[in-house]
């Protein structure tokens, strides 16, 4: 494996978890899950306190 493509063990593990979830839900429900997570992250980002600029 190319050293540039080597991922940290936690990242590889997370990728395997995502693939298992996708396999369990199927493509349609997995896509809905990802869209829901994206919406939640967008809402959280919108609610975040602005960072002070000095």
PyMOL Python script that loads the backbone (N, CA, C, O; Angstrom):
from pymol import cmd

cmd.read_pdbstr("""\
ATOM      1  N   UNK A   1       0.844  -1.182   0.000  1.00  0.00           N
ATOM      2  CA  UNK A   1       0.000   0.000   0.000  1.00  0.00           C
ATOM      3  C   UNK A   1       0.889   1.245   0.000  1.00  0.00           C
ATOM      4  O   UNK A   1       1.898   1.311   0.703  1.00  0.00           O
ATOM      5  N   UNK A   2       0.495   2.204  -0.790  1.00  0.00           N
ATOM      6  CA  UNK A   2       1.228   3.472  -0.874  1.00  0.00           C
ATOM      7  C   UNK A   2       1.159   4.174   0.475  1.00  0.00           C
ATOM      8  O   UNK A   2       0.086   4.294   1.065  1.00  0.00           O
ATOM      9  N   UNK A   3       2.306   4.636   0.960  1.00  0.00           N
ATOM     10  CA  UNK A   3       2.351   5.298   2.266  1.00  0.00           C
ATOM     11  C   UNK A   3       1.453   6.522   2.306  1.00  0.00           C
ATOM     12  O   UNK A   3       0.899   6.838   3.359  1.00  0.00           O
ATOM     13  N   UNK A   4       1.295   7.219   1.189  1.00  0.00           N
ATOM     14  CA  UNK A   4       0.446   8.411   1.147  1.00  0.00           C
ATOM     15  C   UNK A   4      -1.030   8.057   1.319  1.00  0.00           C
ATOM     16  O   UNK A   4      -1.825   8.890   1.754  1.00  0.00           O
ATOM     17  N   UNK A   5      -1.392   6.824   0.977  1.00  0.00           N
ATOM     18  CA  UNK A   5      -2.785   6.401   1.085  1.00  0.00           C
ATOM     19  C   UNK A   5      -3.084   5.692   2.405  1.00  0.00           C
ATOM     20  O   UNK A   5      -4.237   5.351   2.670  1.00  0.00           O
ATOM     21  N   UNK A   6      -2.078   5.469   3.225  1.00  0.00           N
ATOM     22  CA  UNK A   6      -2.271   4.787   4.498  1.00  0.00           C
ATOM     23  C   UNK A   6      -3.057   5.671   5.450  1.00  0.00           C
ATOM     24  O   UNK A   6      -2.735   6.845   5.631  1.00  0.00           O
ATOM     25  N   UNK A   7      -4.078   5.106   6.049  1.00  0.00           N
ATOM     26  CA  UNK A   7      -4.907   5.848   6.984  1.00  0.00           C
ATOM     27  C   UNK A   7      -4.603   5.416   8.411  1.00  0.00           C
ATOM     28  O   UNK A   7      -4.179   4.286   8.655  1.00  0.00           O
ATOM     29  N   UNK A   8      -4.820   6.312   9.333  1.00  0.00           N
ATOM     30  CA  UNK A   8      -4.649   5.991  10.748  1.00  0.00           C
ATOM     31  C   UNK A   8      -5.619   4.862  11.109  1.00  0.00           C
ATOM     32  O   UNK A   8      -6.695   4.769  10.519  1.00  0.00           O
ATOM     33  N   UNK A   9      -5.259   4.010  12.057  1.00  0.00           N
ATOM     34  CA  UNK A   9      -6.129   2.886  12.429  1.00  0.00           C
ATOM     35  C   UNK A   9      -7.551   3.304  12.801  1.00  0.00           C
ATOM     36  O   UNK A   9      -8.507   2.611  12.451  1.00  0.00           O
ATOM     37  N   UNK A  10      -7.699   4.407  13.493  1.00  0.00           N
ATOM     38  CA  UNK A  10      -9.051   4.858  13.865  1.00  0.00           C
ATOM     39  C   UNK A  10      -9.872   5.247  12.641  1.00  0.00           C
ATOM     40  O   UNK A  10     -11.080   5.015  12.598  1.00  0.00           O
ATOM     41  N   UNK A  11      -9.218   5.837  11.652  1.00  0.00           N
ATOM     42  CA  UNK A  11      -9.920   6.228  10.427  1.00  0.00           C
ATOM     43  C   UNK A  11     -10.341   4.982   9.658  1.00  0.00           C
ATOM     44  O   UNK A  11     -11.457   4.921   9.142  1.00  0.00           O
ATOM     45  N   UNK A  12      -9.464   3.993   9.577  1.00  0.00           N
ATOM     46  CA  UNK A  12      -9.807   2.737   8.914  1.00  0.00           C
ATOM     47  C   UNK A  12     -10.970   2.056   9.631  1.00  0.00           C
ATOM     48  O   UNK A  12     -11.879   1.537   8.983  1.00  0.00           O
ATOM     49  N   UNK A  13     -10.949   2.055  10.948  1.00  0.00           N
ATOM     50  CA  UNK A  13     -12.025   1.449  11.731  1.00  0.00           C
ATOM     51  C   UNK A  13     -13.336   2.186  11.481  1.00  0.00           C
ATOM     52  O   UNK A  13     -14.375   1.553  11.292  1.00  0.00           O
ATOM     53  N   UNK A  14     -13.299   3.509  11.478  1.00  0.00           N
ATOM     54  CA  UNK A  14     -14.506   4.299  11.236  1.00  0.00           C
ATOM     55  C   UNK A  14     -15.068   4.005   9.845  1.00  0.00           C
ATOM     56  O   UNK A  14     -16.284   3.923   9.671  1.00  0.00           O
ATOM     57  N   UNK A  15     -14.197   3.847   8.871  1.00  0.00           N
ATOM     58  CA  UNK A  15     -14.642   3.506   7.526  1.00  0.00           C
ATOM     59  C   UNK A  15     -15.347   2.166   7.479  1.00  0.00           C
ATOM     60  O   UNK A  15     -16.353   2.011   6.786  1.00  0.00           O
ATOM     61  N   UNK A  16     -14.825   1.203   8.210  1.00  0.00           N
ATOM     62  CA  UNK A  16     -15.476  -0.123   8.263  1.00  0.00           C
ATOM     63  C   UNK A  16     -16.838  -0.033   8.941  1.00  0.00           C
ATOM     64  O   UNK A  16     -17.783  -0.701   8.522  1.00  0.00           O
ATOM     65  N   UNK A  17     -16.947   0.788   9.984  1.00  0.00           N
ATOM     66  CA  UNK A  17     -18.236   0.965  10.672  1.00  0.00           C
ATOM     67  C   UNK A  17     -19.254   1.567   9.712  1.00  0.00           C
ATOM     68  O   UNK A  17     -20.398   1.118   9.650  1.00  0.00           O
ATOM     69  N   UNK A  18     -18.835   2.582   8.964  1.00  0.00           N
ATOM     70  CA  UNK A  18     -19.738   3.226   8.004  1.00  0.00           C
ATOM     71  C   UNK A  18     -20.202   2.223   6.957  1.00  0.00           C
ATOM     72  O   UNK A  18     -21.381   2.193   6.606  1.00  0.00           O
ATOM     73  N   UNK A  19     -19.292   1.409   6.461  1.00  0.00           N
ATOM     74  CA  UNK A  19     -19.674   0.399   5.467  1.00  0.00           C
ATOM     75  C   UNK A  19     -20.664  -0.614   6.047  1.00  0.00           C
ATOM     76  O   UNK A  19     -21.581  -1.045   5.348  1.00  0.00           O
ATOM     77  N   UNK A  20     -20.491  -0.995   7.302  1.00  0.00           N
ATOM     78  CA  UNK A  20     -21.432  -1.924   7.939  1.00  0.00           C
ATOM     79  C   UNK A  20     -22.812  -1.290   8.094  1.00  0.00           C
ATOM     80  O   UNK A  20     -23.829  -1.940   7.851  1.00  0.00           O
ATOM     81  N   UNK A  21     -22.843  -0.034   8.495  1.00  0.00           N
ATOM     82  CA  UNK A  21     -24.120   0.671   8.633  1.00  0.00           C
ATOM     83  C   UNK A  21     -24.801   0.763   7.273  1.00  0.00           C
ATOM     84  O   UNK A  21     -26.006   0.536   7.161  1.00  0.00           O
ATOM     85  N   UNK A  22     -24.030   1.097   6.239  1.00  0.00           N
ATOM     86  CA  UNK A  22     -24.598   1.197   4.894  1.00  0.00           C
ATOM     87  C   UNK A  22     -25.162  -0.148   4.436  1.00  0.00           C
ATOM     88  O   UNK A  22     -26.245  -0.214   3.854  1.00  0.00           O
ATOM     89  N   UNK A  23     -24.418  -1.210   4.706  1.00  0.00           N
ATOM     90  CA  UNK A  23     -24.879  -2.545   4.321  1.00  0.00           C
ATOM     91  C   UNK A  23     -26.166  -2.904   5.056  1.00  0.00           C
ATOM     92  O   UNK A  23     -27.061  -3.527   4.485  1.00  0.00           O
ATOM     93  N   UNK A  24     -26.254  -2.509   6.322  1.00  0.00           N
ATOM     94  CA  UNK A  24     -27.439  -2.822   7.112  1.00  0.00           C
ATOM     95  C   UNK A  24     -28.660  -2.014   6.709  1.00  0.00           C
ATOM     96  O   UNK A  24     -29.778  -2.528   6.726  1.00  0.00           O
ATOM     97  N   UNK A  25     -28.458  -0.762   6.349  1.00  0.00           N
ATOM     98  CA  UNK A  25     -29.584   0.110   6.011  1.00  0.00           C
ATOM     99  C   UNK A  25     -29.988   0.039   4.550  1.00  0.00           C
ATOM    100  O   UNK A  25     -31.151   0.256   4.211  1.00  0.00           O
ATOM    101  N   UNK A  26     -29.045  -0.259   3.698  1.00  0.00           N
ATOM    102  CA  UNK A  26     -29.303  -0.164   2.262  1.00  0.00           C
ATOM    103  C   UNK A  26     -28.993   1.251   1.795  1.00  0.00           C
ATOM    104  O   UNK A  26     -28.913   2.181   2.598  1.00  0.00           O
ATOM    105  N   UNK A  27     -28.821   1.399   0.503  1.00  0.00           N
ATOM    106  CA  UNK A  27     -28.382   2.685  -0.041  1.00  0.00           C
ATOM    107  C   UNK A  27     -29.359   3.826   0.228  1.00  0.00           C
ATOM    108  O   UNK A  27     -28.940   4.922   0.597  1.00  0.00           O
ATOM    109  N   UNK A  28     -30.660   3.581   0.047  1.00  0.00           N
ATOM    110  CA  UNK A  28     -31.654   4.653   0.196  1.00  0.00           C
ATOM    111  C   UNK A  28     -31.698   5.173   1.633  1.00  0.00           C
ATOM    112  O   UNK A  28     -31.605   6.380   1.861  1.00  0.00           O
ATOM    113  N   UNK A  29     -31.838   4.274   2.592  1.00  0.00           N
ATOM    114  CA  UNK A  29     -31.904   4.700   3.995  1.00  0.00           C
ATOM    115  C   UNK A  29     -30.570   5.261   4.478  1.00  0.00           C
ATOM    116  O   UNK A  29     -30.544   6.166   5.312  1.00  0.00           O
ATOM    117  N   UNK A  30     -29.469   4.733   3.962  1.00  0.00           N
ATOM    118  CA  UNK A  30     -28.156   5.266   4.324  1.00  0.00           C
ATOM    119  C   UNK A  30     -28.031   6.707   3.838  1.00  0.00           C
ATOM    120  O   UNK A  30     -27.522   7.563   4.563  1.00  0.00           O
ATOM    121  N   UNK A  31     -28.491   6.981   2.618  1.00  0.00           N
ATOM    122  CA  UNK A  31     -28.456   8.341   2.084  1.00  0.00           C
ATOM    123  C   UNK A  31     -29.305   9.279   2.934  1.00  0.00           C
ATOM    124  O   UNK A  31     -28.912  10.417   3.188  1.00  0.00           O
ATOM    125  N   UNK A  32     -30.463   8.804   3.372  1.00  0.00           N
ATOM    126  CA  UNK A  32     -31.318   9.622   4.239  1.00  0.00           C
ATOM    127  C   UNK A  32     -30.636   9.900   5.571  1.00  0.00           C
ATOM    128  O   UNK A  32     -30.746  11.005   6.103  1.00  0.00           O
ATOM    129  N   UNK A  33     -29.940   8.921   6.108  1.00  0.00           N
ATOM    130  CA  UNK A  33     -29.202   9.098   7.357  1.00  0.00           C
ATOM    131  C   UNK A  33     -28.121  10.162   7.190  1.00  0.00           C
ATOM    132  O   UNK A  33     -27.987  11.050   8.033  1.00  0.00           O
ATOM    133  N   UNK A  34     -27.354  10.076   6.114  1.00  0.00           N
ATOM    134  CA  UNK A  34     -26.281  11.042   5.865  1.00  0.00           C
ATOM    135  C   UNK A  34     -26.856  12.444   5.688  1.00  0.00           C
ATOM    136  O   UNK A  34     -26.294  13.410   6.205  1.00  0.00           O
ATOM    137  N   UNK A  35     -27.968  12.567   4.966  1.00  0.00           N
ATOM    138  CA  UNK A  35     -28.614  13.869   4.795  1.00  0.00           C
ATOM    139  C   UNK A  35     -29.063  14.429   6.142  1.00  0.00           C
ATOM    140  O   UNK A  35     -28.917  15.622   6.406  1.00  0.00           O
ATOM    141  N   UNK A  36     -29.609  13.563   6.987  1.00  0.00           N
ATOM    142  CA  UNK A  36     -30.042  14.002   8.310  1.00  0.00           C
ATOM    143  C   UNK A  36     -28.876  14.480   9.167  1.00  0.00           C
ATOM    144  O   UNK A  36     -28.976  15.492   9.861  1.00  0.00           O
ATOM    145  N   UNK A  37     -27.779  13.749   9.113  1.00  0.00           N
ATOM    146  CA  UNK A  37     -26.582  14.153   9.862  1.00  0.00           C
ATOM    147  C   UNK A  37     -26.068  15.486   9.333  1.00  0.00           C
ATOM    148  O   UNK A  37     -25.675  16.356  10.111  1.00  0.00           O
ATOM    149  N   UNK A  38     -26.070  15.648   8.017  1.00  0.00           N
ATOM    150  CA  UNK A  38     -25.615  16.894   7.410  1.00  0.00           C
ATOM    151  C   UNK A  38     -26.473  18.071   7.869  1.00  0.00           C
ATOM    152  O   UNK A  38     -25.954  19.143   8.178  1.00  0.00           O
ATOM    153  N   UNK A  39     -27.793  17.861   7.910  1.00  0.00           N
ATOM    154  CA  UNK A  39     -28.697  18.921   8.374  1.00  0.00           C
ATOM    155  C   UNK A  39     -28.416  19.291   9.825  1.00  0.00           C
ATOM    156  O   UNK A  39     -28.420  20.471  10.177  1.00  0.00           O
ATOM    157  N   UNK A  40     -28.176  18.301  10.660  1.00  0.00           N
ATOM    158  CA  UNK A  40     -27.881  18.547  12.071  1.00  0.00           C
ATOM    159  C   UNK A  40     -26.589  19.336  12.211  1.00  0.00           C
ATOM    160  O   UNK A  40     -26.524  20.293  12.982  1.00  0.00           O
ATOM    161  N   UNK A  41     -25.558  18.941  11.468  1.00  0.00           N
ATOM    162  CA  UNK A  41     -24.276  19.652  11.534  1.00  0.00           C
ATOM    163  C   UNK A  41     -24.409  21.092  11.040  1.00  0.00           C
ATOM    164  O   UNK A  41     -23.784  21.999  11.589  1.00  0.00           O
ATOM    165  N   UNK A  42     -25.218  21.299  10.010  1.00  0.00           N
ATOM    166  CA  UNK A  42     -25.450  22.653   9.500  1.00  0.00           C
ATOM    167  C   UNK A  42     -26.149  23.499  10.560  1.00  0.00           C
ATOM    168  O   UNK A  42     -25.778  24.651  10.788  1.00  0.00           O
ATOM    169  N   UNK A  43     -27.159  22.926  11.204  1.00  0.00           N
ATOM    170  CA  UNK A  43     -27.868  23.644  12.264  1.00  0.00           C
ATOM    171  C   UNK A  43     -26.928  23.992  13.412  1.00  0.00           C
ATOM    172  O   UNK A  43     -26.974  25.104  13.936  1.00  0.00           O
ATOM    173  N   UNK A  44     -26.085  23.060  13.800  1.00  0.00           N
ATOM    174  CA  UNK A  44     -25.136  23.314  14.885  1.00  0.00           C
ATOM    175  C   UNK A  44     -24.139  24.399  14.501  1.00  0.00           C
ATOM    176  O   UNK A  44     -23.779  25.237  15.327  1.00  0.00           O
ATOM    177  N   UNK A  45     -23.700  24.386  13.262  1.00  0.00           N
ATOM    178  CA  UNK A  45     -22.756  25.411  12.806  1.00  0.00           C
ATOM    179  C   UNK A  45     -23.409  26.779  12.800  1.00  0.00           C
ATOM    180  O   UNK A  45     -22.764  27.778  13.120  1.00  0.00           O
ATOM    181  N   UNK A  46     -24.690  26.835  12.437  1.00  0.00           N
ATOM    182  CA  UNK A  46     -25.412  28.107  12.418  1.00  0.00           C
ATOM    183  C   UNK A  46     -25.613  28.653  13.823  1.00  0.00           C
ATOM    184  O   UNK A  46     -25.664  29.867  14.021  1.00  0.00           O
ATOM    185  N   UNK A  47     -25.726  27.754  14.804  1.00  0.00           N
ATOM    186  CA  UNK A  47     -25.958  28.158  16.186  1.00  0.00           C
ATOM    187  C   UNK A  47     -24.671  28.467  16.943  1.00  0.00           C
ATOM    188  O   UNK A  47     -24.709  29.019  18.042  1.00  0.00           O
ATOM    189  N   UNK A  48     -23.544  28.113  16.359  1.00  0.00           N
ATOM    190  CA  UNK A  48     -22.265  28.299  17.048  1.00  0.00           C
ATOM    191  C   UNK A  48     -22.016  29.783  17.301  1.00  0.00           C
ATOM    192  O   UNK A  48     -22.405  30.643  16.512  1.00  0.00           O
ATOM    193  N   UNK A  49     -21.367  30.051  18.410  1.00  0.00           N
ATOM    194  CA  UNK A  49     -21.030  31.423  18.746  1.00  0.00           C
ATOM    195  C   UNK A  49     -19.955  31.902  17.784  1.00  0.00           C
ATOM    196  O   UNK A  49     -19.013  31.168  17.484  1.00  0.00           O
ATOM    197  N   UNK A  50     -20.095  33.137  17.297  1.00  0.00           N
ATOM    198  CA  UNK A  50     -19.060  33.650  16.402  1.00  0.00           C
ATOM    199  C   UNK A  50     -17.720  33.800  17.126  1.00  0.00           C
ATOM    200  O   UNK A  50     -17.670  34.111  18.316  1.00  0.00           O
ATOM    201  N   UNK A  51     -16.668  33.578  16.400  1.00  0.00           N
ATOM    202  CA  UNK A  51     -15.326  33.689  16.953  1.00  0.00           C
ATOM    203  C   UNK A  51     -14.916  35.161  16.899  1.00  0.00           C
ATOM    204  O   UNK A  51     -15.085  35.830  15.880  1.00  0.00           O
ATOM    205  N   UNK A  52     -14.387  35.640  17.994  1.00  0.00           N
ATOM    206  CA  UNK A  52     -13.922  37.033  18.042  1.00  0.00           C
ATOM    207  C   UNK A  52     -12.715  37.212  17.136  1.00  0.00           C
ATOM    208  O   UNK A  52     -11.809  36.379  17.109  1.00  0.00           O
ATOM    209  N   UNK A  53     -12.719  38.298  16.405  1.00  0.00           N
ATOM    210  CA  UNK A  53     -11.590  38.622  15.539  1.00  0.00           C
ATOM    211  C   UNK A  53     -10.844  39.761  16.176  1.00  0.00           C
ATOM    212  O   UNK A  53     -11.427  40.796  16.500  1.00  0.00           O
ATOM    213  N   UNK A  54      -9.557  39.576  16.357  1.00  0.00           N
ATOM    214  CA  UNK A  54      -8.766  40.638  17.003  1.00  0.00           C
ATOM    215  C   UNK A  54      -7.916  41.326  15.994  1.00  0.00           C
ATOM    216  O   UNK A  54      -7.177  42.249  16.337  1.00  0.00           O
TER     217      UNK A  54
END
""", "prot")
cmd.dss("prot")
cmd.show_as("cartoon", "prot")
cmd.util.cbc("prot")
cmd.orient("prot")
